[in-house]
Amino acid sequence: MSLRKSIEGLGPYPSLFLLALPAATVEPLKLAAVAVAGEGHWITGTAMIVGCYAVSILVVERLFVIVKPKLLTIPWLAKLWKSFASVRTRMIGTFRGSRTDVA
């Protein structure tokens, strides 16, 4: 059985835990990277930040796409997602409407 099929077979709350685990690890590491850079270790701090964002994009985003259908079966999370999506749609519409094209 493939890893994706195994993940898709999880229930809603195990899926939430699976998604929260890397997210809860990566986000504090971003703050630690800023602290490392602030101590004068710019190359190390920058490498840490780049690595953290890569993990966020490559792992957390991919996991979210896989587990999203299961997560939306949790009522409070579905309501939260609907509110977030509504605000996001309004904000995108606002910014697209206020953009001026310079020729």
Distance bins in CASP14 RR format, pairs under 12 A and 6 or more apart:
PFRMAT RR
TARGET T0000
AUTHOR 0000-0000-0000
RMODE 2
METHOD distances of the structure
MODEL  1
1 7 0 0 0 0 0 1 0 0 0 0 0
1 8 0 0 0 0 0 1 0 0 0 0 0
1 9 0 0 0 0 1 0 0 0 0 0 0
2 8 0 0 0 0 1 0 0 0 0 0 0
2 9 0 0 0 0 0 1 0 0 0 0 0
2 66 0 0 0 0 0 1 0 0 0 0 0
3 9 0 0 0 0 0 1 0 0 0 0 0
3 10 0 0 0 0 0 1 0 0 0 0 0
3 18 0 0 0 0 0 1 0 0 0 0 0
3 62 0 0 0 0 0 1 0 0 0 0 0
3 63 0 0 0 0 0 1 0 0 0 0 0
3 66 0 0 0 0 1 0 0 0 0 0 0
4 10 0 0 0 0 0 1 0 0 0 0 0
4 62 0 0 0 0 1 0 0 0 0 0 0
4 63 0 0 0 0 0 1 0 0 0 0 0
4 65 0 0 0 0 0 1 0 0 0 0 0
4 66 1 0 0 1 0 0 0 0 0 0 0
4 67 0 0 0 0 0 1 0 0 0 0 0
5 66 0 0 0 0 1 0 0 0 0 0 0
6 14 0 0 0 0 0 1 0 0 0 0 0
6 15 0 0 0 0 0 1 0 0 0 0 0
6 18 0 0 0 0 0 1 0 0 0 0 0
6 66 0 0 0 0 0 1 0 0 0 0 0
6 67 0 0 0 0 0 1 0 0 0 0 0
7 14 0 0 0 0 1 0 0 0 0 0 0
7 15 1 0 0 1 0 0 0 0 0 0 0
7 17 0 0 0 0 0 1 0 0 0 0 0
7 18 1 0 0 1 0 0 0 0 0 0 0
7 19 0 0 0 0 1 0 0 0 0 0 0
7 59 0 0 0 0 0 1 0 0 0 0 0
7 62 0 0 0 0 1 0 0 0 0 0 0
7 63 1 0 0 1 0 0 0 0 0 0 0
7 64 0 0 0 0 0 1 0 0 0 0 0
7 65 0 0 0 0 0 1 0 0 0 0 0
7 66 1 0 1 0 0 0 0 0 0 0 0
7 67 1 0 0 1 0 0 0 0 0 0 0
7 68 0 0 0 0 0 1 0 0 0 0 0
7 69 0 0 0 0 0 1 0 0 0 0 0
7 70 0 0 0 0 1 0 0 0 0 0 0
7 71 0 0 0 0 0 1 0 0 0 0 0
8 14 0 0 0 0 0 1 0 0 0 0 0
8 15 0 0 0 0 1 0 0 0 0 0 0
8 18 0 0 0 0 0 1 0 0 0 0 0
8 63 0 0 0 0 0 1 0 0 0 0 0
8 65 0 0 0 0 0 1 0 0 0 0 0
8 66 1 0 0 1 0 0 0 0 0 0 0
8 67 1 0 0 1 0 0 0 0 0 0 0
8 68 0 0 0 0 0 1 0 0 0 0 0
8 69 0 0 0 0 1 0 0 0 0 0 0
8 70 1 0 0 1 0 0 0 0 0 0 0
9 15 0 0 0 0 1 0 0 0 0 0 0
9 18 0 0 0 0 0 1 0 0 0 0 0
9 66 0 0 0 0 1 0 0 0 0 0 0
9 67 0 0 0 0 1 0 0 0 0 0 0
9 69 0 0 0 0 0 1 0 0 0 0 0
9 70 1 0 0 1 0 0 0 0 0 0 0
10 16 0 0 0 0 1 0 0 0 0 0 0
10 17 0 0 0 0 1 0 0 0 0 0 0
10 18 1 0 0 1 0 0 0 0 0 0 0
10 19 0 0 0 0 0 1 0 0 0 0 0
10 63 0 0 0 0 0 1 0 0 0 0 0
10 66 0 0 0 0 1 0 0 0 0 0 0
10 67 1 0 0 1 0 0 0 0 0 0 0
10 69 0 0 0 0 0 1 0 0 0 0 0
10 70 1 0 0 1 0 0 0 0 0 0 0
10 71 0 0 0 0 0 1 0 0 0 0 0
10 73 0 0 0 0 0 1 0 0 0 0 0
11 17 0 0 0 0 1 0 0 0 0 0 0
11 18 0 0 0 0 1 0 0 0 0 0 0
11 19 0 0 0 0 0 1 0 0 0 0 0
11 67 0 0 0 0 1 0 0 0 0 0 0
11 69 0 0 0 0 0 1 0 0 0 0 0
11 70 1 0 1 0 0 0 0 0 0 0 0
11 71 0 0 0 0 1 0 0 0 0 0 0
11 73 0 0 0 0 1 0 0 0 0 0 0
11 74 0 0 0 0 1 0 0 0 0 0 0
12 18 0 0 0 0 0 1 0 0 0 0 0
12 19 0 0 0 0 0 1 0 0 0 0 0
12 67 0 0 0 0 1 0 0 0 0 0 0
12 68 0 0 0 0 0 1 0 0 0 0 0
12 69 0 0 0 0 1 0 0 0 0 0 0
12 70 1 0 1 0 0 0 0 0 0 0 0
12 71 1 0 0 1 0 0 0 0 0 0 0
12 72 0 0 0 0 1 0 0 0 0 0 0
12 73 1 0 1 0 0 0 0 0 0 0 0
12 74 1 0 1 0 0 0 0 0 0 0 0
12 75 0 0 0 0 1 0 0 0 0 0 0
12 76 0 0 0 0 0 1 0 0 0 0 0
12 77 0 0 0 0 1 0 0 0 0 0 0
12 78 0 0 0 0 1 0 0 0 0 0 0
13 19 0 0 0 0 0 1 0 0 0 0 0
13 20 0 0 0 0 0 1 0 0 0 0 0
13 67 0 0 0 0 0 1 0 0 0 0 0
13 70 0 0 0 0 1 0 0 0 0 0 0
13 71 0 0 0 0 1 0 0 0 0 0 0
13 73 0 0 0 0 1 0 0 0 0 0 0
13 74 1 0 0 1 0 0 0 0 0 0 0
13 76 0 0 0 0 0 1 0 0 0 0 0
13 77 0 0 0 0 1 0 0 0 0 0 0
14 20 0 0 0 0 0 1 0 0 0 0 0
14 21 0 0 0 0 0 1 0 0 0 0 0
14 67 0 0 0 0 1 0 0 0 0 0 0
14 70 0 0 0 0 1 0 0 0 0 0 0
14 71 0 0 0 0 0 1 0 0 0 0 0
14 74 0 0 0 0 0 1 0 0 0 0 0
15 21 0 0 0 0 0 1 0 0 0 0 0
15 63 0 0 0 0 1 0 0 0 0 0 0
15 64 0 0 0 0 1 0 0 0 0 0 0
15 65 0 0 0 0 0 1 0 0 0 0 0
15 66 0 0 0 0 1 0 0 0 0 0 0
15 67 1 1 0 0 0 0 0 0 0 0 0
15 68 0 0 0 0 1 0 0 0 0 0 0
15 69 0 0 0 0 1 0 0 0 0 0 0
15 70 1 0 1 0 0 0 0 0 0 0 0
15 71 1 0 1 0 0 0 0 0 0 0 0
15 72 0 0 0 0 0 1 0 0 0 0 0
15 73 0 0 0 0 1 0 0 0 0 0 0
15 74 0 0 0 0 1 0 0 0 0 0 0
15 77 0 0 0 0 0 1 0 0 0 0 0
16 23 0 0 0 0 0 1 0 0 0 0 0
16 24 0 0 0 0 0 1 0 0 0 0 0
16 63 0 0 0 0 0 1 0 0 0 0 0
16 64 0 0 0 0 0 1 0 0 0 0 0
16 67 1 0 0 1 0 0 0 0 0 0 0
16 68 0 0 0 0 0 1 0 0 0 0 0
16 70 0 0 0 0 1 0 0 0 0 0 0
16 71 1 0 0 1 0 0 0 0 0 0 0
16 72 0 0 0 0 0 1 0 0 0 0 0
16 73 0 0 0 0 0 1 0 0 0 0 0
16 74 1 0 0 1 0 0 0 0 0 0 0
16 76 0 0 0 0 0 1 0 0 0 0 0
16 77 1 0 0 1 0 0 0 0 0 0 0
16 78 0 0 0 0 0 1 0 0 0 0 0
16 80 0 0 0 0 0 1 0 0 0 0 0
16 81 0 0 0 0 0 1 0 0 0 0 0
17 23 0 0 0 0 0 1 0 0 0 0 0
17 24 0 0 0 0 1 0 0 0 0 0 0
17 63 0 0 0 0 0 1 0 0 0 0 0
17 67 0 0 0 0 1 0 0 0 0 0 0
17 70 0 0 0 0 0 1 0 0 0 0 0
17 71 0 0 0 0 0 1 0 0 0 0 0
17 74 0 0 0 0 0 1 0 0 0 0 0
18 24 0 0 0 0 0 1 0 0 0 0 0
18 59 0 0 0 0 0 1 0 0 0 0 0
18 60 0 0 0 0 0 1 0 0 0 0 0
18 62 0 0 0 0 0 1 0 0 0 0 0
18 63 1 0 0 1 0 0 0 0 0 0 0
18 64 0 0 0 0 0 1 0 0 0 0 0
18 66 0 0 0 0 1 0 0 0 0 0 0
18 67 1 0 0 1 0 0 0 0 0 0 0
18 70 0 0 0 0 1 0 0 0 0 0 0
18 71 0 0 0 0 0 1 0 0 0 0 0
19 25 0 0 0 0 0 1 0 0 0 0 0
19 26 0 0 0 0 0 1 0 0 0 0 0
19 56 0 0 0 0 0 1 0 0 0 0 0
19 59 0 0 0 0 1 0 0 0 0 0 0
19 60 1 0 0 1 0 0 0 0 0 0 0
19 61 0 0 0 0 0 1 0 0 0 0 0
19 62 0 0 0 0 0 1 0 0 0 0 0
19 63 1 0 1 0 0 0 0 0 0 0 0
19 64 1 0 0 1 0 0 0 0 0 0 0
19 65 0 0 0 0 0 1 0 0 0 0 0
19 66 0 0 0 0 1 0 0 0 0 0 0
19 67 1 0 1 0 0 0 0 0 0 0 0
19 68 0 0 0 0 1 0 0 0 0 0 0
19 70 0 0 0 0 1 0 0 0 0 0 0
19 71 1 0 0 1 0 0 0 0 0 0 0
19 74 0 0 0 0 0 1 0 0 0 0 0
19 77 0 0 0 0 0 1 0 0 0 0 0
20 26 0 0 0 0 0 1 0 0 0 0 0
20 27 0 0 0 0 0 1 0 0 0 0 0
20 60 0 0 0 0 1 0 0 0 0 0 0
20 63 0 0 0 0 1 0 0 0 0 0 0
20 64 0 0 0 0 0 1 0 0 0 0 0
20 67 0 0 0 0 0 1 0 0 0 0 0
20 71 0 0 0 0 0 1 0 0 0 0 0
20 77 0 0 0 0 0 1 0 0 0 0 0
21 27 0 0 0 0 0 1 0 0 0 0 0
21 55 0 0 0 0 0 1 0 0 0 0 0
21 59 0 0 0 0 1 0 0 0 0 0 0
21 60 0 0 0 0 1 0 0 0 0 0 0
21 63 0 0 0 0 1 0 0 0 0 0 0
21 67 0 0 0 0 0 1 0 0 0 0 0
22 28 0 0 0 0 0 1 0 0 0 0 0
22 29 0 0 0 0 0 1 0 0 0 0 0
22 52 0 0 0 0 0 1 0 0 0 0 0
22 54 0 0 0 0 0 1 0 0 0 0 0
22 55 1 0 0 1 0 0 0 0 0 0 0
22 56 0 0 0 0 1 0 0 0 0 0 0
22 57 0 0 0 0 0 1 0 0 0 0 0
22 58 0 0 0 0 0 1 0 0 0 0 0
22 59 1 0 1 0 0 0 0 0 0 0 0
22 60 1 0 1 0 0 0 0 0 0 0 0
22 61 0 0 0 0 0 1 0 0 0 0 0
22 62 0 0 0 0 0 1 0 0 0 0 0
22 63 1 0 0 1 0 0 0 0 0 0 0
22 64 0 0 0 0 0 1 0 0 0 0 0
22 67 0 0 0 0 0 1 0 0 0 0 0
23 29 0 0 0 0 0 1 0 0 0 0 0
23 30 0 0 0 0 0 1 0 0 0 0 0
23 52 0 0 0 0 0 1 0 0 0 0 0
23 55 0 0 0 0 1 0 0 0 0 0 0
23 56 1 0 0 1 0 0 0 0 0 0 0
23 57 0 0 0 0 0 1 0 0 0 0 0
23 59 0 0 0 0 1 0 0 0 0 0 0
23 60 1 0 1 0 0 0 0 0 0 0 0
23 61 0 0 0 0 0 1 0 0 0 0 0
23 63 0 0 0 0 1 0 0 0 0 0 0
23 64 0 0 0 0 1 0 0 0 0 0 0
23 67 0 0 0 0 0 1 0 0 0 0 0
24 30 0 0 0 0 0 1 0 0 0 0 0
24 56 0 0 0 0 0 1 0 0 0 0 0
24 60 0 0 0 0 0 1 0 0 0 0 0
25 31 0 0 0 0 0 1 0 0 0 0 0
25 32 0 0 0 0 0 1 0 0 0 0 0
25 52 0 0 0 0 1 0 0 0 0 0 0
25 55 0 0 0 0 1 0 0 0 0 0 0
25 56 0 0 0 0 0 1 0 0 0 0 0
25 59 0 0 0 0 1 0 0 0 0 0 0
25 60 0 0 0 0 1 0 0 0 0 0 0
26 32 0 0 0 0 0 1 0 0 0 0 0
26 33 0 0 0 0 0 1 0 0 0 0 0
26 48 0 0 0 0 0 1 0 0 0 0 0
26 49 0 0 0 0 0 1 0 0 0 0 0
26 51 0 0 0 0 1 0 0 0 0 0 0
26 52 1 0 1 0 0 0 0 0 0 0 0
26 53 0 0 0 0 1 0 0 0 0 0 0
26 54 0 0 0 0 1 0 0 0 0 0 0
26 55 1 0 1 0 0 0 0 0 0 0 0
26 56 1 0 1 0 0 0 0 0 0 0 0
26 57 0 0 0 0 0 1 0 0 0 0 0
26 58 0 0 0 0 0 1 0 0 0 0 0
26 59 1 0 0 1 0 0 0 0 0 0 0
26 60 1 0 0 1 0 0 0 0 0 0 0
26 61 0 0 0 0 0 1 0 0 0 0 0
26 63 0 0 0 0 0 1 0 0 0 0 0
27 33 0 0 0 0 0 1 0 0 0 0 0
27 34 0 0 0 0 0 1 0 0 0 0 0
27 49 0 0 0 0 0 1 0 0 0 0 0
27 52 0 0 0 0 1 0 0 0 0 0 0
27 53 0 0 0 0 0 1 0 0 0 0 0
27 55 0 0 0 0 0 1 0 0 0 0 0
27 56 0 0 0 0 1 0 0 0 0 0 0
27 60 0 0 0 0 1 0 0 0 0 0 0
28 34 0 0 0 0 0 1 0 0 0 0 0
28 35 0 0 0 0 0 1 0 0 0 0 0
28 48 0 0 0 0 0 1 0 0 0 0 0
28 52 0 0 0 0 1 0 0 0 0 0 0
29 35 0 0 0 0 0 1 0 0 0 0 0
29 36 0 0 0 0 1 0 0 0 0 0 0
29 45 0 0 0 0 0 1 0 0 0 0 0
29 47 0 0 0 0 0 1 0 0 0 0 0
29 48 1 0 0 1 0 0 0 0 0 0 0
29 49 0 0 0 0 1 0 0 0 0 0 0
29 50 0 0 0 0 0 1 0 0 0 0 0
29 51 0 0 0 0 1 0 0 0 0 0 0
29 52 1 0 1 0 0 0 0 0 0 0 0
29 53 0 0 0 0 0 1 0 0 0 0 0
29 54 0 0 0 0 0 1 0 0 0 0 0
29 55 0 0 0 0 1 0 0 0 0 0 0
29 56 0 0 0 0 1 0 0 0 0 0 0
30 36 0 0 0 0 0 1 0 0 0 0 0
30 37 0 0 0 0 0 1 0 0 0 0 0
30 45 0 0 0 0 0 1 0 0 0 0 0
30 46 0 0 0 0 0 1 0 0 0 0 0
30 48 1 0 0 1 0 0 0 0 0 0 0
30 49 1 0 0 1 0 0 0 0 0 0 0
30 50 0 0 0 0 0 1 0 0 0 0 0
30 51 0 0 0 0 1 0 0 0 0 0 0
30 52 1 0 1 0 0 0 0 0 0 0 0
30 53 1 0 0 1 0 0 0 0 0 0 0
30 54 0 0 0 0 0 1 0 0 0 0 0
30 55 0 0 0 0 1 0 0 0 0 0 0
30 56 0 0 0 0 1 0 0 0 0 0 0
31 37 0 0 0 0 0 1 0 0 0 0 0
31 38 0 0 0 0 0 1 0 0 0 0 0
31 45 0 0 0 0 0 1 0 0 0 0 0
31 48 0 0 0 0 0 1 0 0 0 0 0
31 49 0 0 0 0 0 1 0 0 0 0 0
31 52 0 0 0 0 1 0 0 0 0 0 0
32 38 0 0 0 0 0 1 0 0 0 0 0
32 39 0 0 0 0 0 1 0 0 0 0 0
32 41 0 0 0 0 0 1 0 0 0 0 0
32 44 0 0 0 0 0 1 0 0 0 0 0
32 45 0 0 0 0 1 0 0 0 0 0 0
32 48 1 0 0 1 0 0 0 0 0 0 0
32 49 0 0 0 0 1 0 0 0 0 0 0
32 51 0 0 0 0 0 1 0 0 0 0 0
32 52 0 0 0 0 1 0 0 0 0 0 0
33 39 0 0 0 0 0 1 0 0 0 0 0
33 41 0 0 0 0 1 0 0 0 0 0 0
33 42 0 0 0 0 0 1 0 0 0 0 0
33 43 0 0 0 0 0 1 0 0 0 0 0
33 44 0 0 0 0 1 0 0 0 0 0 0
33 45 1 0 1 0 0 0 0 0 0 0 0
33 46 1 0 0 1 0 0 0 0 0 0 0
33 47 0 0 0 0 1 0 0 0 0 0 0
33 48 1 1 0 0 0 0 0 0 0 0 0
33 49 1 0 1 0 0 0 0 0 0 0 0
33 50 0 0 0 0 1 0 0 0 0 0 0
33 51 0 0 0 0 1 0 0 0 0 0 0
33 52 1 0 0 1 0 0 0 0 0 0 0
33 53 0 0 0 0 1 0 0 0 0 0 0
33 55 0 0 0 0 0 1 0 0 0 0 0
34 40 0 0 0 0 0 1 0 0 0 0 0
34 41 0 0 0 0 0 1 0 0 0 0 0
34 42 0 0 0 0 0 1 0 0 0 0 0
34 44 0 0 0 0 0 1 0 0 0 0 0
34 45 1 0 0 1 0 0 0 0 0 0 0
34 46 0 0 0 0 0 1 0 0 0 0 0
34 48 0 0 0 0 1 0 0 0 0 0 0
34 49 1 0 0 1 0 0 0 0 0 0 0
34 52 0 0 0 0 0 1 0 0 0 0 0
35 41 0 0 0 0 1 0 0 0 0 0 0
35 44 0 0 0 0 0 1 0 0 0 0 0
35 45 0 0 0 0 1 0 0 0 0 0 0
35 48 0 0 0 0 1 0 0 0 0 0 0
35 49 0 0 0 0 0 1 0 0 0 0 0
36 42 0 0 0 0 1 0 0 0 0 0 0
36 43 0 0 0 0 1 0 0 0 0 0 0
36 44 1 0 1 0 0 0 0 0 0 0 0
36 45 1 0 1 0 0 0 0 0 0 0 0
36 46 0 0 0 0 1 0 0 0 0 0 0
36 47 0 0 0 0 1 0 0 0 0 0 0
36 48 1 0 0 1 0 0 0 0 0 0 0
36 49 0 0 0 0 1 0 0 0 0 0 0
36 52 0 0 0 0 0 1 0 0 0 0 0
37 43 0 0 0 0 1 0 0 0 0 0 0
37 44 1 0 0 1 0 0 0 0 0 0 0
37 45 1 0 1 0 0 0 0 0 0 0 0
37 46 1 0 0 1 0 0 0 0 0 0 0
37 47 0 0 0 0 1 0 0 0 0 0 0
37 48 1 0 0 1 0 0 0 0 0 0 0
37 49 1 0 0 1 0 0 0 0 0 0 0
37 50 0 0 0 0 0 1 0 0 0 0 0
38 44 0 0 0 0 0 1 0 0 0 0 0
38 45 0 0 0 0 1 0 0 0 0 0 0
38 46 0 0 0 0 0 1 0 0 0 0 0
38 48 0 0 0 0 0 1 0 0 0 0 0
38 49 0 0 0 0 0 1 0 0 0 0 0
39 45 0 0 0 0 1 0 0 0 0 0 0
39 48 0 0 0 0 0 1 0 0 0 0 0
40 46 0 0 0 0 0 1 0 0 0 0 0
41 47 0 0 0 0 1 0 0 0 0 0 0
41 48 0 0 0 0 1 0 0 0 0 0 0
41 49 0 0 0 0 0 1 0 0 0 0 0
42 48 0 0 0 0 0 1 0 0 0 0 0
42 49 0 0 0 0 0 1 0 0 0 0 0
43 49 0 0 0 0 0 1 0 0 0 0 0
43 50 0 0 0 0 0 1 0 0 0 0 0
44 50 0 0 0 0 0 1 0 0 0 0 0
44 51 0 0 0 0 0 1 0 0 0 0 0
45 51 0 0 0 0 1 0 0 0 0 0 0
45 52 0 0 0 0 1 0 0 0 0 0 0
46 52 0 0 0 0 0 1 0 0 0 0 0
46 53 0 0 0 0 0 1 0 0 0 0 0
47 53 0 0 0 0 0 1 0 0 0 0 0
47 54 0 0 0 0 0 1 0 0 0 0 0
48 54 0 0 0 0 0 1 0 0 0 0 0
48 55 0 0 0 0 0 1 0 0 0 0 0
49 55 0 0 0 0 0 1 0 0 0 0 0
49 56 0 0 0 0 0 1 0 0 0 0 0
50 56 0 0 0 0 0 1 0 0 0 0 0
50 57 0 0 0 0 0 1 0 0 0 0 0
50 58 0 0 0 0 0 1 0 0 0 0 0
51 57 0 0 0 0 1 0 0 0 0 0 0
51 58 0 0 0 0 1 0 0 0 0 0 0
51 59 0 0 0 0 0 1 0 0 0 0 0
52 58 0 0 0 0 0 1 0 0 0 0 0
52 59 0 0 0 0 0 1 0 0 0 0 0
52 60 0 0 0 0 0 1 0 0 0 0 0
53 59 0 0 0 0 0 1 0 0 0 0 0
53 60 0 0 0 0 0 1 0 0 0 0 0
53 61 0 0 0 0 0 1 0 0 0 0 0
54 60 0 0 0 0 0 1 0 0 0 0 0
54 61 0 0 0 0 0 1 0 0 0 0 0
54 62 0 0 0 0 0 1 0 0 0 0 0
55 61 0 0 0 0 1 0 0 0 0 0 0
55 62 0 0 0 0 0 1 0 0 0 0 0
55 63 0 0 0 0 0 1 0 0 0 0 0
56 62 0 0 0 0 0 1 0 0 0 0 0
56 63 0 0 0 0 0 1 0 0 0 0 0
56 64 0 0 0 0 0 1 0 0 0 0 0
57 63 0 0 0 0 0 1 0 0 0 0 0
57 64 0 0 0 0 0 1 0 0 0 0 0
57 65 0 0 0 0 0 1 0 0 0 0 0
58 64 0 0 0 0 0 1 0 0 0 0 0
58 65 0 0 0 0 0 1 0 0 0 0 0
59 65 0 0 0 0 0 1 0 0 0 0 0
59 66 0 0 0 0 0 1 0 0 0 0 0
60 66 0 0 0 0 0 1 0 0 0 0 0
60 67 0 0 0 0 0 1 0 0 0 0 0
60 68 0 0 0 0 0 1 0 0 0 0 0
61 67 0 0 0 0 0 1 0 0 0 0 0
61 68 0 0 0 0 0 1 0 0 0 0 0
62 68 0 0 0 0 0 1 0 0 0 0 0
63 70 0 0 0 0 0 1 0 0 0 0 0
63 71 0 0 0 0 0 1 0 0 0 0 0
64 70 0 0 0 0 0 1 0 0 0 0 0
64 71 0 0 0 0 1 0 0 0 0 0 0
64 72 0 0 0 0 0 1 0 0 0 0 0
64 77 0 0 0 0 0 1 0 0 0 0 0
64 81 0 0 0 0 0 1 0 0 0 0 0
65 71 0 0 0 0 0 1 0 0 0 0 0
67 73 0 0 0 0 0 1 0 0 0 0 0
67 74 0 0 0 0 0 1 0 0 0 0 0
67 77 0 0 0 0 0 1 0 0 0 0 0
68 74 0 0 0 0 0 1 0 0 0 0 0
68 77 0 0 0 0 1 0 0 0 0 0 0
68 78 0 0 0 0 0 1 0 0 0 0 0
68 81 0 0 0 0 1 0 0 0 0 0 0
68 85 0 0 0 0 0 1 0 0 0 0 0
69 77 0 0 0 0 0 1 0 0 0 0 0
69 78 0 0 0 0 0 1 0 0 0 0 0
69 81 0 0 0 0 0 1 0 0 0 0 0
70 77 0 0 0 0 1 0 0 0 0 0 0
70 78 0 0 0 0 0 1 0 0 0 0 0
71 77 1 0 1 0 0 0 0 0 0 0 0
71 78 1 0 0 1 0 0 0 0 0 0 0
71 79 0 0 0 0 0 1 0 0 0 0 0
71 80 0 0 0 0 1 0 0 0 0 0 0
71 81 1 0 0 1 0 0 0 0 0 0 0
72 78 1 0 1 0 0 0 0 0 0 0 0
72 79 0 0 0 0 1 0 0 0 0 0 0
72 80 0 0 0 0 0 1 0 0 0 0 0
72 81 1 0 0 1 0 0 0 0 0 0 0
72 82 0 0 0 0 1 0 0 0 0 0 0
72 84 0 0 0 0 0 1 0 0 0 0 0
72 85 0 0 0 0 0 1 0 0 0 0 0
73 81 0 0 0 0 0 1 0 0 0 0 0
74 80 0 0 0 0 1 0 0 0 0 0 0
74 81 0 0 0 0 1 0 0 0 0 0 0
75 81 0 0 0 0 0 1 0 0 0 0 0
75 82 0 0 0 0 0 1 0 0 0 0 0
76 82 0 0 0 0 0 1 0 0 0 0 0
76 83 0 0 0 0 0 1 0 0 0 0 0
77 83 0 0 0 0 0 1 0 0 0 0 0
77 84 0 0 0 0 0 1 0 0 0 0 0
78 84 0 0 0 0 0 1 0 0 0 0 0
78 85 0 0 0 0 0 1 0 0 0 0 0
79 85 0 0 0 0 0 1 0 0 0 0 0
79 86 0 0 0 0 0 1 0 0 0 0 0
80 86 0 0 0 0 0 1 0 0 0 0 0
80 87 0 0 0 0 0 1 0 0 0 0 0
81 87 0 0 0 0 0 1 0 0 0 0 0
81 88 0 0 0 0 0 1 0 0 0 0 0
82 88 0 0 0 0 0 1 0 0 0 0 0
82 89 0 0 0 0 0 1 0 0 0 0 0
83 89 0 0 0 0 0 1 0 0 0 0 0
83 90 0 0 0 0 0 1 0 0 0 0 0
84 90 0 0 0 0 0 1 0 0 0 0 0
84 91 0 0 0 0 0 1 0 0 0 0 0
85 91 0 0 0 0 0 1 0 0 0 0 0
85 92 0 0 0 0 0 1 0 0 0 0 0
86 92 0 0 0 0 0 1 0 0 0 0 0
86 93 0 0 0 0 0 1 0 0 0 0 0
87 93 0 0 0 0 0 1 0 0 0 0 0
87 94 0 0 0 0 0 1 0 0 0 0 0
88 94 0 0 0 0 0 1 0 0 0 0 0
88 95 0 0 0 0 0 1 0 0 0 0 0
89 95 0 0 0 0 0 1 0 0 0 0 0
89 96 0 0 0 0 0 1 0 0 0 0 0
90 96 0 0 0 0 0 1 0 0 0 0 0
90 97 0 0 0 0 0 1 0 0 0 0 0
91 97 0 0 0 0 0 1 0 0 0 0 0
91 98 0 0 0 0 0 1 0 0 0 0 0
92 98 0 0 0 0 0 1 0 0 0 0 0
92 99 0 0 0 0 0 1 0 0 0 0 0
93 99 0 0 0 0 1 0 0 0 0 0 0
END
